[in-house]
Amino acid sequence: MVVGDFAVELDTVVIGAGPGGYVAAIRAAQLGQKVAIVEKEYFGGVCLNVGCIPSKALIQAGHVYHQSKHPETFGISTQGVEIDWEKTQDWKQNQVVAKMTSGVEMLLKKNKVEILKGEAFFSDKDTIRVVDGENAQTYTFKNAIVATGSRPIQIKGFEFGGRIIDSTGGLNLPEIPKDFVVIGGGIIGSELGSVYANLGSKVTILEGSKQFIPSFEKDMARLVEKDFKDKGATIVTNAMAKSAETKGDRVVVTYEHKGEEKTVEADYVMVTVGRRPNTDNCGLEQAGVELDERGLVKVDKQGRTSNPNIFAIGDIVPGAMLAHKASFEAKVAASAISGGKDEVDYKAMPSVCYTDPELASAGHTKETAKEAGLEVTVTKFPFGGNGRAVALDSYSGFVRLVTTKDDNVIVGAQVAGPSASDVLAEITLAIEAGMNAEDIALTVHAHPTLSEATMDAAEAALGLPIHM
């Protein structure tokens, strides 16, 4: 251990190399700052290593397997469809994840960002100490951007270990479980639950609130719930998980539902009830950075904390814990350090759930628009009227536009259906740019495409529907 080391001076230091941190470092470097980034574990953070990217890889594998087992709609017969789970996991880790994380490291080096391996701790308002094993070094900085991310919440009675796992464990199971219990029916739980439902597992999801996938509207969540049930899954809402007991190679989960105590048995139980910001062990209080009662960093519209030379972004600040939100905030903070006037604006922040069907939303719903004092019209176009969706045999769902009554400005959208995450992009731009339904309706959309459903919804909003 280095003791009494001389401090090394840094211009801008970024703590954490996840989707917020590495983007902040690259953008700051592009704007002329001399940048160093500190990372204790892996480039790309949770998202690229044990979150967004590996989960989508397994979701794709599950889709391919399920479709290969059930191609009858297309007049195709198959026999002996099998999955080599070890090869699937190897592809996920060594071809998908490794490719993306090595790409992040390459981009940092390309932009001349200095990489510091280790864990950073604030000593005072402009000093950090980076510890890597038995080695440590002190650094002073002019500006810092903190992007330390979050970790899974652990609940009483479900301590992680063995067959009681978090989302990371859910991505790295050594075999496909025969029975799989998920505690928490939000986005993470429903996505990973859908992986194993598609792979043939008997999935049970226990959700504490009255609605499955509560962050999306009821009619959207119902489509996913139906798909789960068609695949033999069980979804229990208003369920209070109480404990999990491992018995050999099985886990018995006890929960309460409608005043009655019940149990369900599985090979594994995965707990996905939320995430906690990583702000408790890095010395932020020593740097004069204020936190709220939930452990989130208080920031202004540029990400600036109570210490004007320290910025915070991503999962450790208020708002949805989304990778693209972190990247957006990263660019604003990096610009602010260079004297830019950019500010965060979440009015068109998209949210996506990669289930069957996909769910995607941006801007206002009918209810939030009403709460904001807006008079709106809600128009829904079904994918059943879209030729491309029907040809894909994936037409469960719709495109819904929320437009102002007086001038048809698009203030929100919800998409449930095939490639909803991609279909939403056009509407997100429209919301951000303040476009109205006529702007969409008069844009020529290629035929046949899923995006035509957006044009059809816009025409319906104008009272001139062609296909409904």
N, C-alpha and C positions, 0 to 999 in steps of 0.2 A: 504494500500500500504506500502510495506517495503521500508524504506528510509535509505540510508547509510548502506546497508547490507554488510557484509564481503564476499569477493569473495571466491567461492569454486573452487579448482583446479581440472581441468579435463585433461586427457591424450589426447584422440582423441574424438572430438565431431562431430556428424553428424547432419546437420540441414535439416529436412524433412524426412518423413518415407514412401516415395513413392517407386516405383520399383528401383530407383537409391539409395535412402537413406537407406532403410532397408537392401538391399544387401550389401552396403558399410559397414554398421555397423556390420553385421554378419561376413563378410569376415575379417574385421579388428580384430574382437574379435577372430576369428579362428587363426589369425596370431600372437596372443599373446598380442594385445593391450587392454588396459582398455578403454572401449567405453561407451559413453553416446549418446543418440539420442533425438533430440528435435522435437516434432510434435504438431502443433497447432490445428489440426482438426481430422484426422482419419488415421489409419494405412493402408498402401497400396496406399495412395495418390489418385490422380485423376484416375489412371488406374484401380485400384481394386474397387473403389467406384462409380465413375461417368464417366468411360471411357471404357477401353478395355473389362473388364469382364462383367459388366451389359449390354453393347451393344451386346456382343456375345450371352448373354442369350436371349435377345429379338430377335436377328437374328434367333436363333434356334427356338423360339416360332413361329416366322413368317413363317419359313420353314415348320414346322409341320402343322400349320393351312392351309397354301396354298396347301400342298401336300394332306392333308385330304379332301380338297374341290375339288381337281382335280386328282383322282387316276385312271382315265379311261384307261390310257395307260396300266395298269397292269390288266385290266379286273375287276377292283373293282368298285362297286357302293356304294355311301354313301348318306345319307340323314340327314338333320338337324344338320350339323356340326356348332357348335357355339364356341365362345370363351368368357370366363369369365375374362375380362381384369383385374379386381381387384385381382383375384387369380394369374394371370400371373405376375402382378407387385409384389405381395407378395412373390411368388416363387423366382423371380429375386433378391429381396432385402434381404429376410430373410433366404433363403437357399443357394443362390449362393454367393452374395456379403458378407453377414455376415460370412459365412463359410471361405471365403478366407481372410478377414481382421482379424478375430480372429486367423487364422493360422499364420499370420504375427506376431501378438503380442506374440503368443506362441513361435515362433522361436526366437524372440529377447530375451525373458526371458530365453529360453533354453541355449542361448549362452552368458548369463550373461551380456546383454547390459542394462545399466541403462536408463530408460525411463523418460524423462522430458516433461511434458505437458505444452504447451504454445507457444508463438511466440518469435523467437530469433532476436535480433538486435545487430549488431556489435557496440562496443564502441570505440575500437581501434584495433591495429593489432593482439592482442592476447586475447581480452576480448569480451564476449557477455553478454547481459542482456536478460533473459527469462521472459516474462510477461504472466501471466495467470490470466485474470480477474483483480482483485484488488491486486494480489500478484505478486511480482517480485523478482528475484534472479540474482546476478552477478556471472559469471563464467570466469575463465581464462583457456586457453587451450594451449597445445603444438602444436596440429595439428587440423585442421577443414576440413570437407568435406561438401560443400554447395550443396544441392539437393532440391531447393525450387520449381522446376517445372514451370508450365506455366498456363495461364488463357485465356479464349476465348477473341478474339478481338471484340470490339463493334464498329459498323460503324455508321456514322451520318445518322439520319433518321430512325434508327432501334434500338433505345435505349431499352435495355432489361426490360421487365416488362409485366405482364398480358399475352396476347396472342402472344407477341413477345419474343421469347425464345432463349437461347443458347443450346448447345448440352446436358447439364445437364437437362434442361427443356424437351428436346426431349426424354430423357430416362424416364421421370417421368410424362408424360401426364396423366391426370385423366381419359381420355377416348380415344378411337381410333377415330381420326379425320375423318370426311367425306372428307375434302379437306385439303391438307398439302403442304405448300410452303417451299422450302429449298433454302436459299441464299448461294451459294457456292457448286459447284459440285466436290469437292475433295474427299478424302478418308472418312472423317467423315460424310460429307453431303450425299454421295452416300450410305454409310453403313446404316445410320439411315433412309434415304429415302427408302431403300429396305425393311426395317422392315415394314413400314406402307404400302408400295405397296403390300407386301405379305399379309397384314392384310385387304386389300380391300380399302384403302384410295386412293383418286385421288391425286397423287403426281405430283407437278411441281417443277423442279429444275432449278434455274437460275445460270448459270456459267459465270463469267466475261471473261474468256479466250476463245480462239477459239476451245478448246477441252474439252470434258467431262473427268473427272478424269485425269487431265493433267500430273500427276506424273508417269503415265504408258504410254506405247506405244499405238499408235492410234488403231492398230488392236485388242489390248486387250480391250481398252475402248469401242470399237464398240460392242463387244460381250455383255457387260453389258448394254450398251445403248439399244440394241435390246431387251434384256430381260425386261428392264423397260417399253419400248413401248408396248411389248406384254401384259404387265399387266396394260395398260391404262395410264401410266405416260407420262408426257411431259417434255422434256429436251430442254432448250434453251441456246445455247452458245453465246458468244459475247453479253451477256446481262448485262447491267449496272443497278443495283438496286439503286433506288433513294429515296424511302420513304415507310413507312408502316403506315396506319391509322386504328386504331381500331374503329369499328362501331358496338356497342353492343357485340354480341358473334362471330363477324367475323372480319377479318383483310383484308384490301385492300392494296395490294402491287403494287406500281408503279415502272416500269422499262423502260429502253430504249433499243430498239433492232433495228439495221439497220436504225438509225436515226428517228425512230418512237417511241413515248411514248405509252406504253401499261399498262394495269392493269390486275391483277389476284386476285381473292378473295379466302380466305381459313379460316378454323377454327383457325389455328395457322400458324405462320411463324417462321422458325428456321434459325438462322444465324450461319453459320459455314465457315467463311472466313479465318481462321487461328488462331494462338494462340500467346500470348505475354509472354516473359520470366518474371518470378517473381524476378526481381533484383532491383526494384526501391524503395522498402520500407524496406530494411533490413540493411541499413547502410554499404554496401560494400565499399563505398568510404572512410568511417572512418577507414576501415581495410587496406587501400592501395591496393584494388583490382580494376584493370582496366577493363572497359567495352568498347565494340565497339559502333558504331553509332546506332546499333539496340538494344542496351541494353543487349547484350550477353557478358558473361565473357570471356576474353582472357585467353587461357590456352595453355600449351605445350602438348606434346604427352602422358604425364602421368596425365593430368588434373590439373597440378600445375598452380596457378595464379601468378600475379605479386608480391603477397605476398607469399614467398616460403613455408610458413607453412599452407596456405589455398589452398584447392583443390576445383574444381567445376565440376559437372557432370550433364548429362541429358539435359532437355529442356533449361537450362540457358547457355549452351555452343553451339558453332557453330555445324551445322549438322542437320540431320533429327530429328524431335521430336518423338522418338520412345521409348517405354518402354524397349525393349530389348537392345537398344543402351545405355540407362541409366544404366542398370544392368551391361553391359559389361564394361563401363567406371568406374563403382563403384568398380569392382574387381581390375582394374588397379590402381586406386587411393589408395585403401586400401593397395595393395602390395607395391606401391611406398613409402608410409609412413613407411613401415617395411623394406625399403631398397631394394625392388625388382626392377628389370630392365624392367618389363612389359611396353609395350607401346600400345596405341590404334591403330588399323589398321582397316579401314572401307571397305577394298576392297571386302569383302564378306558379307556386311551388308544387311540382307534381309528386304524387304518391302512387306507388304501384305494388300490387300483390300478385306474385307469379304463381297463381293457382290455376285450376281448370274450372271455368275459364279465367283468363287474366282479368284483374281489376285495376283500373287506373283513374285517378281523379286529380283535378287541378282547379284552383280558384274556389268560387262559392258553390255550395249546394243550395237548394231552394230554402232550407231552414237558415243557413248562415247568412244568406242574402237578406232574408227577412229581418234577422237580428241586427244586420248592418243598416237597416232602414231603406233597403232597395226594393222597388216594385219590379218584380221579374216575371218572365214567362218561361216555363219549362217545356222543352220539346224533346221527344224521344223517338229515335228511328231504330227499328229492330234489325239485327244482322240477318234475320230470316228473309229480309227483302234485298239482301246484297248478294249478287251473283258469285263473287269470289268466295265469300264465307260459305255459301251453300255448296259450291264445288269442293271446298275443303272439308265438307261434312263437319263444320265447326261454326254453327250459326246460333248458338245459345248466347243471348245477350243483346246489347244495344249501345248506341251512342246518344247521350243526352246532353243538350245544351241549355245553359241558364243564361238568358238574355234580358236586358232591361226592357221594360214595357214601352217606354217612350221612343227609344231610338235603336233598339235591337243590338246594343253593344254586348259582346260576349264577356260575361263576368265569371263563368264557371263551366265545367264540363265533367261528366262521368262516363267512362267507357268500360263496358263489361263484354268480353268476347275475345276472339282470336287476335293475337298481337296487339292487345289493348294498349300496352306500354308504348308501342310505336305509333299507333293511331292517334294517341293523345298529343304527340309532339306538335302537330300542326295547330291544334286548338290552344295549347299552352302559349305558343307564339302569338296567336290571335289575342289572347287575354292580356299578355304582356304589352302588346302594341296598341291595345285599345280598339281593335277592329270590331266591326259589327257583322251580323249574320250575312249581309249582302256581300261583304268582302270574300267570305268563304264560298257563298253560292255562285258568285261570278268567276271564281277561280276554276279553270278547267282541270278536272281530276281524271287521270288515266283510267281506262276501263279494260278489263274488270280488276278493281283493286278494293281492298278493305277500306281505304281512305274515302271512297265514294260515299260511305255511310255518313261521314262528317258533312259532305256536301248536301246529302239528302236531308240530314237533320237541320242544316242551315236553311234550306228551302222551305222545310216544314215550319220553321220558326218565323219565316216571312209570310206564311199562309199560302205558299205556292208549291205544295209537295207533288212530286211526279210519281214516286214509287210507293206511296202509302195513301 
